[in-house]
């Protein structure tokens, strides 16, 4: 199988476990990493890697999320790798998202800002245009106070909105701003949701795109 390897703390646990299964069960897996950090981890664990353009398609993508709503729309990007994460997810036949129950929200933006990856050229002008759309913005910084740059050499502006009623419409609106390369809004890019709860693990399939809802995870236990 060709497997998309997500980024972040949850994805790192998955990559570790996948590495163990490849070693123990002689699985034939080729990974496509969504960040340099994930690629380094996969290399250390002996997982064979290919670049996205070196594969025709991916069988499955395995990743986490910062928030997910009732329609399985997500906010991702706390680690800053969401452009590559979205590219890999979009090229995958099946997308699996792994979260803990606290990541389920009634409305996107409740706990996490919407990250927006922007060109480092003219970033102040891009930020001004994002504010004109109603966002409260902050340019992401490293712990030492210097600007945070993605693996692609771009900057991230974290955007908070008072209300996100239509994540898909907001995603389209943000991507129309000159200087914006991608957003952390993931629309219709989750097919299966794995939720870790105090009672065990719940497995849910994406609801109809019309917007059927779920509240407490109820599904297949494992």
KELUMRO-189199 format. One record per residue (C-alpha): x, y, z; residue in three letters. Coordinates in nm, 2 decimals, m for minus. Example, Ala and Ser with C-alpha at 12.3 -4.5 7.8 and 13.67 -1.06 7.14 Angstrom:
2
c1: 1.23; c2: m0.45; c3: 0.78; resn: ala
c1: 1.37; c2: m0.11; c3: 0.71; resn: ser
// end
This chain:
222
c1: 0.00; c2: 0.00; c3: 0.00; resn: unk
c1: 0.09; c2: 0.36; c3: m0.05; resn: unk
c1: 0.02; c2: 0.54; c3: 0.27; resn: unk
c1: 0.00; c2: 0.91; c3: 0.35; resn: unk
c1: 0.18; c2: 0.98; c3: 0.68; resn: unk
c1: 0.04; c2: 1.28; c3: 0.87; resn: unk
c1: 0.21; c2: 1.52; c3: 1.09; resn: unk
c1: 0.17; c2: 1.61; c3: 1.46; resn: unk
c1: 0.17; c2: 1.43; c3: 1.79; resn: unk
c1: m0.11; c2: 1.18; c3: 1.71; resn: unk
c1: 0.03; c2: 1.11; c3: 1.36; resn: unk
c1: 0.37; c2: 1.04; c3: 1.52; resn: unk
c1: 0.22; c2: 0.77; c3: 1.74; resn: unk
c1: 0.07; c2: 0.62; c3: 1.43; resn: unk
c1: 0.40; c2: 0.63; c3: 1.24; resn: unk
c1: 0.57; c2: 0.45; c3: 1.53; resn: unk
c1: 0.31; c2: 0.18; c3: 1.54; resn: unk
c1: 0.32; c2: 0.14; c3: 1.16; resn: unk
c1: 0.70; c2: 0.10; c3: 1.18; resn: unk
c1: 0.65; c2: m0.18; c3: 1.43; resn: unk
c1: 0.40; c2: m0.36; c3: 1.22; resn: unk
c1: 0.62; c2: m0.33; c3: 0.91; resn: unk
c1: 0.90; c2: m0.49; c3: 1.10; resn: unk
c1: 0.69; c2: m0.76; c3: 1.27; resn: unk
c1: 0.46; c2: m0.85; c3: 0.99; resn: unk
c1: 0.68; c2: m0.78; c3: 0.68; resn: unk
c1: 0.41; c2: m0.54; c3: 0.55; resn: unk
c1: 0.48; c2: m0.39; c3: 0.20; resn: unk
c1: 0.42; c2: m0.02; c3: 0.27; resn: unk
c1: 0.55; c2: 0.29; c3: 0.09; resn: unk
c1: 0.49; c2: 0.61; c3: 0.28; resn: unk
c1: 0.44; c2: 0.97; c3: 0.16; resn: unk
c1: 0.53; c2: 1.21; c3: 0.44; resn: unk
c1: 0.35; c2: 1.53; c3: 0.49; resn: unk
c1: 0.64; c2: 1.71; c3: 0.67; resn: unk
c1: 1.01; c2: 1.70; c3: 0.71; resn: unk
c1: 0.96; c2: 1.59; c3: 1.07; resn: unk
c1: 0.75; c2: 1.30; c3: 0.97; resn: unk
c1: 0.99; c2: 1.20; c3: 0.69; resn: unk
c1: 1.28; c2: 1.20; c3: 0.94; resn: unk
c1: 1.08; c2: 0.98; c3: 1.18; resn: unk
c1: 0.97; c2: 0.74; c3: 0.91; resn: unk
c1: 1.33; c2: 0.71; c3: 0.79; resn: unk
c1: 1.45; c2: 0.63; c3: 1.15; resn: unk
c1: 1.18; c2: 0.36; c3: 1.17; resn: unk
c1: 1.28; c2: 0.20; c3: 0.84; resn: unk
c1: 0.96; c2: 0.30; c3: 0.65; resn: unk
c1: 1.03; c2: 0.34; c3: 0.27; resn: unk
c1: 0.93; c2: 0.68; c3: 0.15; resn: unk
c1: 0.84; c2: 0.84; c3: m0.18; resn: unk
c1: 0.77; c2: 1.20; c3: m0.28; resn: unk
c1: 0.41; c2: 1.28; c3: m0.37; resn: unk
c1: 0.49; c2: 1.33; c3: m0.74; resn: unk
c1: 0.66; c2: 0.99; c3: m0.75; resn: unk
c1: 0.33; c2: 0.80; c3: m0.68; resn: unk
c1: 0.03; c2: 0.78; c3: m0.91; resn: unk
c1: m0.21; c2: 0.78; c3: m0.61; resn: unk
c1: m0.23; c2: 0.69; c3: m0.24; resn: unk
c1: m0.44; c2: 0.41; c3: m0.10; resn: unk
c1: m0.50; c2: 0.57; c3: 0.23; resn: unk
c1: m0.40; c2: 0.88; c3: 0.43; resn: unk
c1: m0.36; c2: 0.86; c3: 0.81; resn: unk
c1: m0.35; c2: 1.19; c3: 1.00; resn: unk
c1: m0.49; c2: 1.38; c3: 1.30; resn: unk
c1: m0.68; c2: 1.71; c3: 1.34; resn: unk
c1: m0.70; c2: 2.01; c3: 1.57; resn: unk
c1: m1.08; c2: 2.03; c3: 1.54; resn: unk
c1: m1.36; c2: 1.84; c3: 1.36; resn: unk
c1: m1.72; c2: 1.92; c3: 1.34; resn: unk
c1: m2.04; c2: 1.72; c3: 1.28; resn: unk
c1: m1.99; c2: 1.72; c3: 0.90; resn: unk
c1: m1.63; c2: 1.59; c3: 0.94; resn: unk
c1: m1.50; c2: 1.93; c3: 0.83; resn: unk
c1: m1.17; c2: 2.00; c3: 1.01; resn: unk
c1: m0.92; c2: 2.26; c3: 1.11; resn: unk
c1: m0.56; c2: 2.14; c3: 1.08; resn: unk
c1: m0.22; c2: 2.31; c3: 1.09; resn: unk
c1: m0.11; c2: 2.35; c3: 1.45; resn: unk
c1: 0.22; c2: 2.20; c3: 1.34; resn: unk
c1: 0.24; c2: 2.42; c3: 1.03; resn: unk
c1: 0.23; c2: 2.14; c3: 0.77; resn: unk
c1: m0.12; c2: 2.17; c3: 0.65; resn: unk
c1: m0.04; c2: 2.26; c3: 0.28; resn: unk
c1: 0.14; c2: 1.93; c3: 0.23; resn: unk
c1: m0.12; c2: 1.75; c3: 0.45; resn: unk
c1: m0.40; c2: 1.88; c3: 0.22; resn: unk
c1: m0.21; c2: 1.78; c3: m0.10; resn: unk
c1: m0.15; c2: 1.43; c3: 0.03; resn: unk
c1: m0.51; c2: 1.39; c3: 0.16; resn: unk
c1: m0.65; c2: 1.51; c3: m0.17; resn: unk
c1: m0.45; c2: 1.25; c3: m0.36; resn: unk
c1: m0.56; c2: 0.97; c3: m0.14; resn: unk
c1: m0.85; c2: 0.72; c3: m0.21; resn: unk
c1: m0.94; c2: 0.70; c3: 0.16; resn: unk
c1: m0.87; c2: 0.95; c3: 0.44; resn: unk
c1: m0.86; c2: 0.84; c3: 0.81; resn: unk
c1: m0.85; c2: 1.10; c3: 1.08; resn: unk
c1: m0.74; c2: 1.00; c3: 1.43; resn: unk
c1: m0.83; c2: 1.22; c3: 1.73; resn: unk
c1: m0.92; c2: 1.23; c3: 2.10; resn: unk
c1: m1.27; c2: 1.32; c3: 2.19; resn: unk
c1: m1.19; c2: 1.67; c3: 2.29; resn: unk
c1: m1.12; c2: 1.76; c3: 1.93; resn: unk
c1: m1.49; c2: 1.72; c3: 1.84; resn: unk
c1: m1.65; c2: 2.06; c3: 1.83; resn: unk
c1: m2.00; c2: 2.20; c3: 1.76; resn: unk
c1: m1.85; c2: 2.47; c3: 1.54; resn: unk
c1: m1.51; c2: 2.51; c3: 1.38; resn: unk
c1: m1.30; c2: 2.78; c3: 1.54; resn: unk
c1: m1.43; c2: 2.71; c3: 1.89; resn: unk
c1: m1.09; c2: 2.62; c3: 2.02; resn: unk
c1: m0.84; c2: 2.66; c3: 1.73; resn: unk
c1: m0.76; c2: 2.95; c3: 1.50; resn: unk
c1: m0.77; c2: 2.89; c3: 1.12; resn: unk
c1: m0.41; c2: 2.89; c3: 1.00; resn: unk
c1: m0.35; c2: 3.05; c3: 0.67; resn: unk
c1: m0.02; c2: 2.98; c3: 0.48; resn: unk
c1: 0.09; c2: 3.29; c3: 0.30; resn: unk
c1: 0.38; c2: 3.41; c3: 0.09; resn: unk
c1: 0.65; c2: 3.58; c3: 0.29; resn: unk
c1: 0.66; c2: 3.85; c3: 0.03; resn: unk
c1: 0.41; c2: 4.12; c3: 0.12; resn: unk
c1: 0.29; c2: 3.94; c3: 0.43; resn: unk
c1: 0.18; c2: 4.26; c3: 0.61; resn: unk
c1: m0.05; c2: 4.34; c3: 0.31; resn: unk
c1: m0.19; c2: 3.99; c3: 0.31; resn: unk
c1: m0.26; c2: 4.01; c3: 0.68; resn: unk
c1: m0.44; c2: 4.34; c3: 0.63; resn: unk
c1: m0.67; c2: 4.19; c3: 0.37; resn: unk
c1: m0.74; c2: 3.89; c3: 0.60; resn: unk
c1: m0.84; c2: 4.14; c3: 0.87; resn: unk
c1: m1.08; c2: 4.31; c3: 0.63; resn: unk
c1: m1.26; c2: 3.97; c3: 0.60; resn: unk
c1: m1.33; c2: 3.99; c3: 0.98; resn: unk
c1: m1.03; c2: 3.79; c3: 1.11; resn: unk
c1: m0.84; c2: 3.87; c3: 1.42; resn: unk
c1: m0.49; c2: 3.78; c3: 1.31; resn: unk
c1: m0.14; c2: 3.70; c3: 1.45; resn: unk
c1: 0.17; c2: 3.60; c3: 1.25; resn: unk
c1: 0.30; c2: 3.27; c3: 1.39; resn: unk
c1: 0.63; c2: 3.29; c3: 1.57; resn: unk
c1: 0.89; c2: 3.05; c3: 1.69; resn: unk
c1: 0.97; c2: 3.02; c3: 2.06; resn: unk
c1: 1.26; c2: 3.26; c3: 2.01; resn: unk
c1: 1.02; c2: 3.52; c3: 1.87; resn: unk
c1: 1.14; c2: 3.50; c3: 1.51; resn: unk
c1: 0.89; c2: 3.43; c3: 1.23; resn: unk
c1: 0.78; c2: 3.07; c3: 1.19; resn: unk
c1: 0.85; c2: 2.94; c3: 0.84; resn: unk
c1: 0.69; c2: 2.62; c3: 0.69; resn: unk
c1: 0.89; c2: 2.35; c3: 0.52; resn: unk
c1: 0.81; c2: 2.53; c3: 0.20; resn: unk
c1: 0.96; c2: 2.86; c3: 0.32; resn: unk
c1: 0.62; c2: 3.04; c3: 0.37; resn: unk
c1: 0.47; c2: 3.22; c3: 0.67; resn: unk
c1: 0.16; c2: 3.14; c3: 0.87; resn: unk
c1: m0.11; c2: 3.38; c3: 0.98; resn: unk
c1: m0.34; c2: 3.24; c3: 1.25; resn: unk
c1: m0.69; c2: 3.38; c3: 1.20; resn: unk
c1: m0.97; c2: 3.38; c3: 1.45; resn: unk
c1: m1.33; c2: 3.45; c3: 1.35; resn: unk
c1: m1.62; c2: 3.54; c3: 1.57; resn: unk
c1: m1.84; c2: 3.29; c3: 1.40; resn: unk
c1: m1.78; c2: 3.03; c3: 1.13; resn: unk
c1: m2.12; c2: 2.93; c3: 0.99; resn: unk
c1: m2.00; c2: 2.79; c3: 0.66; resn: unk
c1: m1.64; c2: 2.66; c3: 0.67; resn: unk
c1: m1.64; c2: 2.58; c3: 0.29; resn: unk
c1: m1.74; c2: 2.93; c3: 0.20; resn: unk
c1: m1.48; c2: 3.08; c3: 0.43; resn: unk
c1: m1.22; c2: 2.85; c3: 0.28; resn: unk
c1: m1.30; c2: 2.97; c3: m0.07; resn: unk
c1: m1.31; c2: 3.33; c3: 0.05; resn: unk
c1: m0.97; c2: 3.31; c3: 0.22; resn: unk
c1: m0.80; c2: 3.14; c3: m0.08; resn: unk
c1: m0.92; c2: 3.43; c3: m0.31; resn: unk
c1: m0.69; c2: 3.67; c3: m0.11; resn: unk
c1: m0.38; c2: 3.75; c3: m0.31; resn: unk
c1: m0.08; c2: 3.61; c3: m0.12; resn: unk
c1: m0.27; c2: 3.32; c3: 0.04; resn: unk
c1: m0.14; c2: 2.98; c3: m0.06; resn: unk
c1: m0.36; c2: 2.75; c3: 0.15; resn: unk
c1: m0.58; c2: 2.74; c3: 0.45; resn: unk
c1: m0.61; c2: 2.49; c3: 0.74; resn: unk
c1: m0.98; c2: 2.43; c3: 0.67; resn: unk
c1: m1.01; c2: 2.08; c3: 0.54; resn: unk
c1: m1.35; c2: 2.03; c3: 0.37; resn: unk
c1: m1.47; c2: 1.68; c3: 0.28; resn: unk
c1: m1.13; c2: 1.53; c3: 0.34; resn: unk
c1: m1.22; c2: 1.28; c3: 0.61; resn: unk
c1: m1.39; c2: 0.95; c3: 0.52; resn: unk
c1: m1.33; c2: 0.76; c3: 0.85; resn: unk
c1: m1.29; c2: 0.91; c3: 1.20; resn: unk
c1: m1.12; c2: 0.72; c3: 1.48; resn: unk
c1: m1.19; c2: 0.88; c3: 1.82; resn: unk
c1: m1.01; c2: 0.78; c3: 2.13; resn: unk
c1: m1.23; c2: 0.80; c3: 2.44; resn: unk
c1: m1.21; c2: 0.70; c3: 2.81; resn: unk
c1: m1.44; c2: 0.41; c3: 2.72; resn: unk
c1: m1.23; c2: 0.29; c3: 2.42; resn: unk
c1: m1.19; c2: 0.36; c3: 2.05; resn: unk
c1: m1.48; c2: 0.46; c3: 1.83; resn: unk
c1: m1.48; c2: 0.43; c3: 1.45; resn: unk
c1: m1.72; c2: 0.64; c3: 1.25; resn: unk
c1: m1.78; c2: 0.68; c3: 0.88; resn: unk
c1: m1.83; c2: 1.02; c3: 0.73; resn: unk
c1: m2.20; c2: 1.14; c3: 0.74; resn: unk
c1: m2.38; c2: 1.22; c3: 0.42; resn: unk
c1: m2.25; c2: 1.55; c3: 0.28; resn: unk
c1: m2.59; c2: 1.70; c3: 0.34; resn: unk
c1: m2.47; c2: 1.77; c3: 0.69; resn: unk
c1: m2.61; c2: 1.49; c3: 0.92; resn: unk
c1: m2.46; c2: 1.54; c3: 1.27; resn: unk
c1: m2.31; c2: 1.34; c3: 1.55; resn: unk
c1: m2.28; c2: 1.44; c3: 1.91; resn: unk
c1: m2.11; c2: 1.18; c3: 2.13; resn: unk
c1: m1.91; c2: 0.93; c3: 1.92; resn: unk
c1: m2.12; c2: 0.62; c3: 1.87; resn: unk
c1: m1.99; c2: 0.35; c3: 1.63; resn: unk
c1: m1.77; c2: 0.05; c3: 1.61; resn: unk
c1: m1.56; c2: m0.02; c3: 1.92; resn: unk
c1: m1.23; c2: m0.19; c3: 1.90; resn: unk
// end
